[in-house]
């Protein structure tokens, strides 16, 4: 399994989703079955509904293609936001997937 890492910017919102999606697509073009996409959320400070929709779309694409995805370095605030909107299942803990 090969790892592909993407560092998310400070904001994933309606204003940034086009560039974030382009980055995802360019990375996914290099994938083979069972590869792992690591989303590094260390810089991520804000995410809105459009950003969450983008991540849900990415999750759907990843699962459809039998890839794996893992979020790392997310803050408690980001975790709380995901919990509030009912998508905390996206935040797989680091021990849940082999690196």
Secondary structure, DSSP 8 states (H G I E B T S, - for coil): --EEEEE--SEESTTTHHHHHHHHHHHHTT--TT-EEEEE-TT--EE-HHHHHHHHHHHHHHHHTT-EEEEES--HHHHHHHHHTT-GGG---GGGS--
